[in-house]
Amino acid sequence: MLLLDEPTNYLDFDSLEVVEAALREFRGTVVMVSHDTWFAEAVGFDRRWRVADGRLVDETV
């Protein structure tokens, strides 16, 4: 299991591509906190939650 908090902060484009590819190949569970929805979609998430008005909202695709 990987727990990632804002994994794209401070990465250049080349580094982003490497991390993105590694996460796509990873066969375990990834729990990621991120404001970068493009990155999350590129990695291939299958569950997404958002905090709104103090509540957890399931936005699973």
CHARMM internal coordinates of N, CA and C (Angstrom, degrees):
IC EDIT
DIST 1 N 1 CA 1.4387
DIST 1 CA 1 C 1.5247
ANGL 1 N 1 CA 1 C 108.32
DIST 1 C 2 N 1.3186
ANGL 1 CA 1 C 2 N 115.38
DIHE 1 N 1 CA 1 C 2 N 133.89
DIST 2 N 2 CA 1.4648
ANGL 1 C 2 N 2 CA 121.72
DIHE 1 CA 1 C 2 N 2 CA 174.22
DIST 2 CA 2 C 1.5142
ANGL 2 N 2 CA 2 C 109.16
DIHE 1 C 2 N 2 CA 2 C -110.52
DIST 2 C 3 N 1.3149
ANGL 2 CA 2 C 3 N 116.65
DIHE 2 N 2 CA 2 C 3 N 133.57
DIST 3 N 3 CA 1.4615
ANGL 2 C 3 N 3 CA 122.88
DIHE 2 CA 2 C 3 N 3 CA 173.76
DIST 3 CA 3 C 1.5171
ANGL 3 N 3 CA 3 C 106.86
DIHE 2 C 3 N 3 CA 3 C -113.32
DIST 3 C 4 N 1.3228
ANGL 3 CA 3 C 4 N 117.22
DIHE 3 N 3 CA 3 C 4 N 115.09
DIST 4 N 4 CA 1.4607
ANGL 3 C 4 N 4 CA 121.89
DIHE 3 CA 3 C 4 N 4 CA -175.11
DIST 4 CA 4 C 1.5263
ANGL 4 N 4 CA 4 C 110.69
DIHE 3 C 4 N 4 CA 4 C -120.66
DIST 4 C 5 N 1.3165
ANGL 4 CA 4 C 5 N 115.71
DIHE 4 N 4 CA 4 C 5 N 129.87
DIST 5 N 5 CA 1.4597
ANGL 4 C 5 N 5 CA 121.38
DIHE 4 CA 4 C 5 N 5 CA 177.74
DIST 5 CA 5 C 1.5229
ANGL 5 N 5 CA 5 C 107.96
DIHE 4 C 5 N 5 CA 5 C -113.88
DIST 5 C 6 N 1.3160
ANGL 5 CA 5 C 6 N 116.70
DIHE 5 N 5 CA 5 C 6 N 109.77
DIST 6 N 6 CA 1.4683
ANGL 5 C 6 N 6 CA 122.88
DIHE 5 CA 5 C 6 N 6 CA -179.04
DIST 6 CA 6 C 1.5368
ANGL 6 N 6 CA 6 C 111.98
DIHE 5 C 6 N 6 CA 6 C 49.59
DIST 6 C 7 N 1.3351
ANGL 6 CA 6 C 7 N 116.76
DIHE 6 N 6 CA 6 C 7 N 60.56
DIST 7 N 7 CA 1.4717
ANGL 6 C 7 N 7 CA 119.66
DIHE 6 CA 6 C 7 N 7 CA -174.43
DIST 7 CA 7 C 1.5249
ANGL 7 N 7 CA 7 C 114.69
DIHE 6 C 7 N 7 CA 7 C -66.86
DIST 7 C 8 N 1.3260
ANGL 7 CA 7 C 8 N 118.20
DIHE 7 N 7 CA 7 C 8 N -14.81
DIST 8 N 8 CA 1.4681
ANGL 7 C 8 N 8 CA 118.94
DIHE 7 CA 7 C 8 N 8 CA -177.42
DIST 8 CA 8 C 1.5205
ANGL 8 N 8 CA 8 C 113.21
DIHE 7 C 8 N 8 CA 8 C -94.32
DIST 8 C 9 N 1.3181
ANGL 8 CA 8 C 9 N 117.74
DIHE 8 N 8 CA 8 C 9 N -5.28
DIST 9 N 9 CA 1.4668
ANGL 8 C 9 N 9 CA 119.97
DIHE 8 CA 8 C 9 N 9 CA 179.07
DIST 9 CA 9 C 1.5276
ANGL 9 N 9 CA 9 C 110.35
DIHE 8 C 9 N 9 CA 9 C -60.60
DIST 9 C 10 N 1.2993
ANGL 9 CA 9 C 10 N 116.07
DIHE 9 N 9 CA 9 C 10 N 133.26
DIST 10 N 10 CA 1.4696
ANGL 9 C 10 N 10 CA 124.20
DIHE 9 CA 9 C 10 N 10 CA 173.02
DIST 10 CA 10 C 1.5270
ANGL 10 N 10 CA 10 C 114.06
DIHE 9 C 10 N 10 CA 10 C 67.75
DIST 10 C 11 N 1.3305
ANGL 10 CA 10 C 11 N 118.78
DIHE 10 N 10 CA 10 C 11 N 17.73
DIST 11 N 11 CA 1.4631
ANGL 10 C 11 N 11 CA 120.58
DIHE 10 CA 10 C 11 N 11 CA 177.50
DIST 11 CA 11 C 1.5205
ANGL 11 N 11 CA 11 C 109.96
DIHE 10 C 11 N 11 CA 11 C -100.27
DIST 11 C 12 N 1.3309
ANGL 11 CA 11 C 12 N 115.48
DIHE 11 N 11 CA 11 C 12 N 140.09
DIST 12 N 12 CA 1.4593
ANGL 11 C 12 N 12 CA 118.81
DIHE 11 CA 11 C 12 N 12 CA 173.90
DIST 12 CA 12 C 1.5352
ANGL 12 N 12 CA 12 C 108.53
DIHE 11 C 12 N 12 CA 12 C -81.74
DIST 12 C 13 N 1.3176
ANGL 12 CA 12 C 13 N 117.67
DIHE 12 N 12 CA 12 C 13 N 175.28
DIST 13 N 13 CA 1.4650
ANGL 12 C 13 N 13 CA 121.28
DIHE 12 CA 12 C 13 N 13 CA -175.17
DIST 13 CA 13 C 1.5205
ANGL 13 N 13 CA 13 C 112.63
DIHE 12 C 13 N 13 CA 13 C -62.52
DIST 13 C 14 N 1.3259
ANGL 13 CA 13 C 14 N 117.68
DIHE 13 N 13 CA 13 C 14 N -39.33
DIST 14 N 14 CA 1.4684
ANGL 13 C 14 N 14 CA 119.96
DIHE 13 CA 13 C 14 N 14 CA 179.04
DIST 14 CA 14 C 1.5241
ANGL 14 N 14 CA 14 C 111.08
DIHE 13 C 14 N 14 CA 14 C -63.94
DIST 14 C 15 N 1.3287
ANGL 14 CA 14 C 15 N 116.13
DIHE 14 N 14 CA 14 C 15 N -42.40
DIST 15 N 15 CA 1.4680
ANGL 14 C 15 N 15 CA 120.26
DIHE 14 CA 14 C 15 N 15 CA 179.36
DIST 15 CA 15 C 1.5296
ANGL 15 N 15 CA 15 C 110.89
DIHE 14 C 15 N 15 CA 15 C -66.67
DIST 15 C 16 N 1.3191
ANGL 15 CA 15 C 16 N 117.10
DIHE 15 N 15 CA 15 C 16 N -38.61
DIST 16 N 16 CA 1.4623
ANGL 15 C 16 N 16 CA 120.75
DIHE 15 CA 15 C 16 N 16 CA 177.49
DIST 16 CA 16 C 1.5277
ANGL 16 N 16 CA 16 C 110.94
DIHE 15 C 16 N 16 CA 16 C -58.14
DIST 16 C 17 N 1.3125
ANGL 16 CA 16 C 17 N 116.54
DIHE 16 N 16 CA 16 C 17 N -43.09
DIST 17 N 17 CA 1.4609
ANGL 16 C 17 N 17 CA 120.63
DIHE 16 CA 16 C 17 N 17 CA -179.65
DIST 17 CA 17 C 1.5242
ANGL 17 N 17 CA 17 C 111.30
DIHE 16 C 17 N 17 CA 17 C -63.55
DIST 17 C 18 N 1.3245
ANGL 17 CA 17 C 18 N 117.46
DIHE 17 N 17 CA 17 C 18 N -39.66
DIST 18 N 18 CA 1.4590
ANGL 17 C 18 N 18 CA 121.44
DIHE 17 CA 17 C 18 N 18 CA 179.76
DIST 18 CA 18 C 1.5239
ANGL 18 N 18 CA 18 C 110.59
DIHE 17 C 18 N 18 CA 18 C -66.15
DIST 18 C 19 N 1.3306
ANGL 18 CA 18 C 19 N 117.32
DIHE 18 N 18 CA 18 C 19 N -46.67
DIST 19 N 19 CA 1.4627
ANGL 18 C 19 N 19 CA 121.06
DIHE 18 CA 18 C 19 N 19 CA 179.98
DIST 19 CA 19 C 1.5268
ANGL 19 N 19 CA 19 C 110.20
DIHE 18 C 19 N 19 CA 19 C -64.67
DIST 19 C 20 N 1.3100
ANGL 19 CA 19 C 20 N 116.76
DIHE 19 N 19 CA 19 C 20 N -42.73
DIST 20 N 20 CA 1.4605
ANGL 19 C 20 N 20 CA 121.82
DIHE 19 CA 19 C 20 N 20 CA 178.93
DIST 20 CA 20 C 1.5352
ANGL 20 N 20 CA 20 C 110.79
DIHE 19 C 20 N 20 CA 20 C -58.43
DIST 20 C 21 N 1.3142
ANGL 20 CA 20 C 21 N 116.91
DIHE 20 N 20 CA 20 C 21 N -47.70
DIST 21 N 21 CA 1.4667
ANGL 20 C 21 N 21 CA 121.01
DIHE 20 CA 20 C 21 N 21 CA 179.98
DIST 21 CA 21 C 1.5251
ANGL 21 N 21 CA 21 C 111.31
DIHE 20 C 21 N 21 CA 21 C -63.86
DIST 21 C 22 N 1.3223
ANGL 21 CA 21 C 22 N 116.99
DIHE 21 N 21 CA 21 C 22 N -41.49
DIST 22 N 22 CA 1.4653
ANGL 21 C 22 N 22 CA 120.74
DIHE 21 CA 21 C 22 N 22 CA 179.94
DIST 22 CA 22 C 1.5215
ANGL 22 N 22 CA 22 C 111.04
DIHE 21 C 22 N 22 CA 22 C -63.72
DIST 22 C 23 N 1.3259
ANGL 22 CA 22 C 23 N 117.56
DIHE 22 N 22 CA 22 C 23 N -40.60
DIST 23 N 23 CA 1.4632
ANGL 22 C 23 N 23 CA 120.48
DIHE 22 CA 22 C 23 N 23 CA -179.96
DIST 23 CA 23 C 1.5283
ANGL 23 N 23 CA 23 C 111.76
DIHE 22 C 23 N 23 CA 23 C -70.16
DIST 23 C 24 N 1.3245
ANGL 23 CA 23 C 24 N 117.39
DIHE 23 N 23 CA 23 C 24 N -33.90
DIST 24 N 24 CA 1.4780
ANGL 23 C 24 N 24 CA 119.83
DIHE 23 CA 23 C 24 N 24 CA 176.40
DIST 24 CA 24 C 1.5242
ANGL 24 N 24 CA 24 C 110.69
DIHE 23 C 24 N 24 CA 24 C -64.74
DIST 24 C 25 N 1.3268
ANGL 24 CA 24 C 25 N 117.14
DIHE 24 N 24 CA 24 C 25 N -33.67
DIST 25 N 25 CA 1.4706
ANGL 24 C 25 N 25 CA 121.97
DIHE 24 CA 24 C 25 N 25 CA -178.76
DIST 25 CA 25 C 1.5305
ANGL 25 N 25 CA 25 C 112.55
DIHE 24 C 25 N 25 CA 25 C -83.19
DIST 25 C 26 N 1.3296
ANGL 25 CA 25 C 26 N 117.50
DIHE 25 N 25 CA 25 C 26 N -21.03
DIST 26 N 26 CA 1.4613
ANGL 25 C 26 N 26 CA 121.76
DIHE 25 CA 25 C 26 N 26 CA -177.17
DIST 26 CA 26 C 1.5222
ANGL 26 N 26 CA 26 C 109.56
DIHE 25 C 26 N 26 CA 26 C -65.12
DIST 26 C 27 N 1.3155
ANGL 26 CA 26 C 27 N 117.57
DIHE 26 N 26 CA 26 C 27 N 130.90
DIST 27 N 27 CA 1.4620
ANGL 26 C 27 N 27 CA 122.03
DIHE 26 CA 26 C 27 N 27 CA -175.73
DIST 27 CA 27 C 1.5203
ANGL 27 N 27 CA 27 C 113.48
DIHE 26 C 27 N 27 CA 27 C -100.90
DIST 27 C 28 N 1.3120
ANGL 27 CA 27 C 28 N 118.08
DIHE 27 N 27 CA 27 C 28 N 5.39
DIST 28 N 28 CA 1.4526
ANGL 27 C 28 N 28 CA 121.44
DIHE 27 CA 27 C 28 N 28 CA 178.25
DIST 28 CA 28 C 1.5124
ANGL 28 N 28 CA 28 C 110.96
DIHE 27 C 28 N 28 CA 28 C -96.52
DIST 28 C 29 N 1.3107
ANGL 28 CA 28 C 29 N 114.94
DIHE 28 N 28 CA 28 C 29 N -165.72
DIST 29 N 29 CA 1.4609
ANGL 28 C 29 N 29 CA 122.37
DIHE 28 CA 28 C 29 N 29 CA 179.13
DIST 29 CA 29 C 1.5176
ANGL 29 N 29 CA 29 C 109.50
DIHE 28 C 29 N 29 CA 29 C -89.77
DIST 29 C 30 N 1.3245
ANGL 29 CA 29 C 30 N 116.25
DIHE 29 N 29 CA 29 C 30 N 136.69
DIST 30 N 30 CA 1.4664
ANGL 29 C 30 N 30 CA 121.82
DIHE 29 CA 29 C 30 N 30 CA 175.62
DIST 30 CA 30 C 1.5182
ANGL 30 N 30 CA 30 C 108.10
DIHE 29 C 30 N 30 CA 30 C -121.23
DIST 30 C 31 N 1.3253
ANGL 30 CA 30 C 31 N 115.96
DIHE 30 N 30 CA 30 C 31 N 123.32
DIST 31 N 31 CA 1.4595
ANGL 30 C 31 N 31 CA 121.71
DIHE 30 CA 30 C 31 N 31 CA 172.66
DIST 31 CA 31 C 1.5212
ANGL 31 N 31 CA 31 C 105.28
DIHE 30 C 31 N 31 CA 31 C -110.72
DIST 31 C 32 N 1.3358
ANGL 31 CA 31 C 32 N 115.89
DIHE 31 N 31 CA 31 C 32 N 118.12
DIST 32 N 32 CA 1.4576
ANGL 31 C 32 N 32 CA 120.13
DIHE 31 CA 31 C 32 N 32 CA -173.05
DIST 32 CA 32 C 1.5272
ANGL 32 N 32 CA 32 C 110.57
DIHE 31 C 32 N 32 CA 32 C -128.78
DIST 32 C 33 N 1.3235
ANGL 32 CA 32 C 33 N 115.25
DIHE 32 N 32 CA 32 C 33 N 132.61
DIST 33 N 33 CA 1.4575
ANGL 32 C 33 N 33 CA 122.05
DIHE 32 CA 32 C 33 N 33 CA 171.98
DIST 33 CA 33 C 1.5150
ANGL 33 N 33 CA 33 C 105.87
DIHE 32 C 33 N 33 CA 33 C -103.26
DIST 33 C 34 N 1.3315
ANGL 33 CA 33 C 34 N 117.23
DIHE 33 N 33 CA 33 C 34 N 121.53
DIST 34 N 34 CA 1.4598
ANGL 33 C 34 N 34 CA 119.62
DIHE 33 CA 33 C 34 N 34 CA -176.55
DIST 34 CA 34 C 1.5236
ANGL 34 N 34 CA 34 C 111.09
DIHE 33 C 34 N 34 CA 34 C -158.71
DIST 34 C 35 N 1.3110
ANGL 34 CA 34 C 35 N 114.87
DIHE 34 N 34 CA 34 C 35 N 146.99
DIST 35 N 35 CA 1.4601
ANGL 34 C 35 N 35 CA 121.17
DIHE 34 CA 34 C 35 N 35 CA 170.97
DIST 35 CA 35 C 1.5319
ANGL 35 N 35 CA 35 C 110.41
DIHE 34 C 35 N 35 CA 35 C -94.22
DIST 35 C 36 N 1.3191
ANGL 35 CA 35 C 36 N 116.56
DIHE 35 N 35 CA 35 C 36 N -4.59
DIST 36 N 36 CA 1.4566
ANGL 35 C 36 N 36 CA 122.85
DIHE 35 CA 35 C 36 N 36 CA -175.83
DIST 36 CA 36 C 1.5294
ANGL 36 N 36 CA 36 C 109.57
DIHE 35 C 36 N 36 CA 36 C -91.58
DIST 36 C 37 N 1.3293
ANGL 36 CA 36 C 37 N 116.56
DIHE 36 N 36 CA 36 C 37 N 84.72
DIST 37 N 37 CA 1.4635
ANGL 36 C 37 N 37 CA 120.28
DIHE 36 CA 36 C 37 N 37 CA -178.04
DIST 37 CA 37 C 1.5296
ANGL 37 N 37 CA 37 C 112.25
DIHE 36 C 37 N 37 CA 37 C -66.08
DIST 37 C 38 N 1.3298
ANGL 37 CA 37 C 38 N 116.96
DIHE 37 N 37 CA 37 C 38 N -31.37
DIST 38 N 38 CA 1.4656
ANGL 37 C 38 N 38 CA 119.54
DIHE 37 CA 37 C 38 N 38 CA 177.47
DIST 38 CA 38 C 1.5216
ANGL 38 N 38 CA 38 C 110.10
DIHE 37 C 38 N 38 CA 38 C -60.48
DIST 38 C 39 N 1.3208
ANGL 38 CA 38 C 39 N 117.20
DIHE 38 N 38 CA 38 C 39 N -45.06
DIST 39 N 39 CA 1.4578
ANGL 38 C 39 N 39 CA 121.60
DIHE 38 CA 38 C 39 N 39 CA 179.74
DIST 39 CA 39 C 1.5279
ANGL 39 N 39 CA 39 C 110.61
DIHE 38 C 39 N 39 CA 39 C -63.51
DIST 39 C 40 N 1.3168
ANGL 39 CA 39 C 40 N 117.24
DIHE 39 N 39 CA 39 C 40 N -45.09
DIST 40 N 40 CA 1.4666
ANGL 39 C 40 N 40 CA 120.74
DIHE 39 CA 39 C 40 N 40 CA 179.82
DIST 40 CA 40 C 1.5252
ANGL 40 N 40 CA 40 C 110.94
DIHE 39 C 40 N 40 CA 40 C -59.74
DIST 40 C 41 N 1.3078
ANGL 40 CA 40 C 41 N 116.70
DIHE 40 N 40 CA 40 C 41 N -42.17
DIST 41 N 41 CA 1.4623
ANGL 40 C 41 N 41 CA 120.03
DIHE 40 CA 40 C 41 N 41 CA 178.20
DIST 41 CA 41 C 1.5294
ANGL 41 N 41 CA 41 C 111.35
DIHE 40 C 41 N 41 CA 41 C -67.61
DIST 41 C 42 N 1.3317
ANGL 41 CA 41 C 42 N 117.36
DIHE 41 N 41 CA 41 C 42 N -38.57
DIST 42 N 42 CA 1.4671
ANGL 41 C 42 N 42 CA 121.31
DIHE 41 CA 41 C 42 N 42 CA 179.58
DIST 42 CA 42 C 1.5222
ANGL 42 N 42 CA 42 C 111.38
DIHE 41 C 42 N 42 CA 42 C -65.97
DIST 42 C 43 N 1.3215
ANGL 42 CA 42 C 43 N 116.40
DIHE 42 N 42 CA 42 C 43 N -32.30
DIST 43 N 43 CA 1.4672
ANGL 42 C 43 N 43 CA 121.11
DIHE 42 CA 42 C 43 N 43 CA 178.70
DIST 43 CA 43 C 1.5223
ANGL 43 N 43 CA 43 C 110.40
DIHE 42 C 43 N 43 CA 43 C -75.39
DIST 43 C 44 N 1.3191
ANGL 43 CA 43 C 44 N 116.64
DIHE 43 N 43 CA 43 C 44 N -30.69
DIST 44 N 44 CA 1.4671
ANGL 43 C 44 N 44 CA 120.65
DIHE 43 CA 43 C 44 N 44 CA 176.52
DIST 44 CA 44 C 1.5164
ANGL 44 N 44 CA 44 C 113.68
DIHE 43 C 44 N 44 CA 44 C 98.96
DIST 44 C 45 N 1.3264
ANGL 44 CA 44 C 45 N 118.35
DIHE 44 N 44 CA 44 C 45 N 50.28
DIST 45 N 45 CA 1.4596
ANGL 44 C 45 N 45 CA 120.49
DIHE 44 CA 44 C 45 N 45 CA 177.87
DIST 45 CA 45 C 1.5221
ANGL 45 N 45 CA 45 C 110.26
DIHE 44 C 45 N 45 CA 45 C -67.21
DIST 45 C 46 N 1.3274
ANGL 45 CA 45 C 46 N 116.10
DIHE 45 N 45 CA 45 C 46 N 155.46
DIST 46 N 46 CA 1.4597
ANGL 45 C 46 N 46 CA 118.54
DIHE 45 CA 45 C 46 N 46 CA 175.31
DIST 46 CA 46 C 1.5278
ANGL 46 N 46 CA 46 C 112.77
DIHE 45 C 46 N 46 CA 46 C -124.45
DIST 46 C 47 N 1.3287
ANGL 46 CA 46 C 47 N 116.85
DIHE 46 N 46 CA 46 C 47 N -2.77
DIST 47 N 47 CA 1.4674
ANGL 46 C 47 N 47 CA 121.84
DIHE 46 CA 46 C 47 N 47 CA 172.67
DIST 47 CA 47 C 1.5160
ANGL 47 N 47 CA 47 C 107.15
DIHE 46 C 47 N 47 CA 47 C -137.69
DIST 47 C 48 N 1.3219
ANGL 47 CA 47 C 48 N 116.41
DIHE 47 N 47 CA 47 C 48 N 140.93
DIST 48 N 48 CA 1.4640
ANGL 47 C 48 N 48 CA 119.97
DIHE 47 CA 47 C 48 N 48 CA 177.75
DIST 48 CA 48 C 1.5164
ANGL 48 N 48 CA 48 C 109.09
DIHE 47 C 48 N 48 CA 48 C -144.39
DIST 48 C 49 N 1.3346
ANGL 48 CA 48 C 49 N 114.58
DIHE 48 N 48 CA 48 C 49 N 132.44
DIST 49 N 49 CA 1.4620
ANGL 48 C 49 N 49 CA 121.18
DIHE 48 CA 48 C 49 N 49 CA 176.20
DIST 49 CA 49 C 1.5090
ANGL 49 N 49 CA 49 C 108.80
DIHE 48 C 49 N 49 CA 49 C -122.05
DIST 49 C 50 N 1.3110
ANGL 49 CA 49 C 50 N 115.00
DIHE 49 N 49 CA 49 C 50 N 152.65
DIST 50 N 50 CA 1.4589
ANGL 49 C 50 N 50 CA 122.26
DIHE 49 CA 49 C 50 N 50 CA 178.93
DIST 50 CA 50 C 1.5210
ANGL 50 N 50 CA 50 C 107.17
DIHE 49 C 50 N 50 CA 50 C -135.38
DIST 50 C 51 N 1.3363
ANGL 50 CA 50 C 51 N 115.71
DIHE 50 N 50 CA 50 C 51 N 142.26
DIST 51 N 51 CA 1.4581
ANGL 50 C 51 N 51 CA 120.14
DIHE 50 CA 50 C 51 N 51 CA 175.45
DIST 51 CA 51 C 1.5259
ANGL 51 N 51 CA 51 C 107.58
DIHE 50 C 51 N 51 CA 51 C -94.63
DIST 51 C 52 N 1.3280
ANGL 51 CA 51 C 52 N 116.00
DIHE 51 N 51 CA 51 C 52 N 123.60
DIST 52 N 52 CA 1.4609
ANGL 51 C 52 N 52 CA 121.69
DIHE 51 CA 51 C 52 N 52 CA -179.22
DIST 52 CA 52 C 1.5230
ANGL 52 N 52 CA 52 C 108.69
DIHE 51 C 52 N 52 CA 52 C -140.56
DIST 52 C 53 N 1.3124
ANGL 52 CA 52 C 53 N 116.13
DIHE 52 N 52 CA 52 C 53 N 126.65
DIST 53 N 53 CA 1.4663
ANGL 52 C 53 N 53 CA 121.55
DIHE 52 CA 52 C 53 N 53 CA 179.31
DIST 53 CA 53 C 1.5227
ANGL 53 N 53 CA 53 C 112.13
DIHE 52 C 53 N 53 CA 53 C 53.71
DIST 53 C 54 N 1.3394
ANGL 53 CA 53 C 54 N 116.06
DIHE 53 N 53 CA 53 C 54 N 38.72
DIST 54 N 54 CA 1.4595
ANGL 53 C 54 N 54 CA 120.77
DIHE 53 CA 53 C 54 N 54 CA 177.99
DIST 54 CA 54 C 1.5141
ANGL 54 N 54 CA 54 C 114.63
DIHE 53 C 54 N 54 CA 54 C 75.10
DIST 54 C 55 N 1.3319
ANGL 54 CA 54 C 55 N 117.23
DIHE 54 N 54 CA 54 C 55 N 10.37
DIST 55 N 55 CA 1.4706
ANGL 54 C 55 N 55 CA 121.27
DIHE 54 CA 54 C 55 N 55 CA -179.42
DIST 55 CA 55 C 1.5152
ANGL 55 N 55 CA 55 C 110.06
DIHE 54 C 55 N 55 CA 55 C -122.12
DIST 55 C 56 N 1.3107
ANGL 55 CA 55 C 56 N 115.87
DIHE 55 N 55 CA 55 C 56 N 151.42
DIST 56 N 56 CA 1.4599
ANGL 55 C 56 N 56 CA 121.98
DIHE 55 CA 55 C 56 N 56 CA 176.26
DIST 56 CA 56 C 1.5197
ANGL 56 N 56 CA 56 C 108.50
DIHE 55 C 56 N 56 CA 56 C -89.82
DIST 56 C 57 N 1.3292
ANGL 56 CA 56 C 57 N 116.39
DIHE 56 N 56 CA 56 C 57 N 121.60
DIST 57 N 57 CA 1.4673
ANGL 56 C 57 N 57 CA 122.20
DIHE 56 CA 56 C 57 N 57 CA -177.60
DIST 57 CA 57 C 1.5236
ANGL 57 N 57 CA 57 C 108.16
DIHE 56 C 57 N 57 CA 57 C -111.27
DIST 57 C 58 N 1.3339
ANGL 57 CA 57 C 58 N 116.51
DIHE 57 N 57 CA 57 C 58 N 125.39
DIST 58 N 58 CA 1.4631
ANGL 57 C 58 N 58 CA 121.94
DIHE 57 CA 57 C 58 N 58 CA 178.86
DIST 58 CA 58 C 1.5305
ANGL 58 N 58 CA 58 C 108.37
DIHE 57 C 58 N 58 CA 58 C -81.70
DIST 58 C 59 N 1.3196
ANGL 58 CA 58 C 59 N 116.23
DIHE 58 N 58 CA 58 C 59 N 119.96
DIST 59 N 59 CA 1.4764
ANGL 58 C 59 N 59 CA 121.55
DIHE 58 CA 58 C 59 N 59 CA 178.12
DIST 59 CA 59 C 1.5144
ANGL 59 N 59 CA 59 C 110.38
DIHE 58 C 59 N 59 CA 59 C -117.70
DIST 59 C 60 N 1.3267
ANGL 59 CA 59 C 60 N 115.73
DIHE 59 N 59 CA 59 C 60 N 35.52
DIST 60 N 60 CA 1.4558
ANGL 59 C 60 N 60 CA 120.39
DIHE 59 CA 59 C 60 N 60 CA -176.98
DIST 60 CA 60 C 1.5087
ANGL 60 N 60 CA 60 C 110.44
DIHE 59 C 60 N 60 CA 60 C -57.07
DIST 60 C 61 N 1.3202
ANGL 60 CA 60 C 61 N 114.81
DIHE 60 N 60 CA 60 C 61 N 135.37
DIST 61 N 61 CA 1.4625
ANGL 60 C 61 N 61 CA 122.09
DIHE 60 CA 60 C 61 N 61 CA -178.50
DIST 61 CA 61 C 1.5028
ANGL 61 N 61 CA 61 C 109.84
DIHE 60 C 61 N 61 CA 61 C -79.62
END
COOR INIT
IC SEED 1 N 1 CA 1 C
IC BUILD
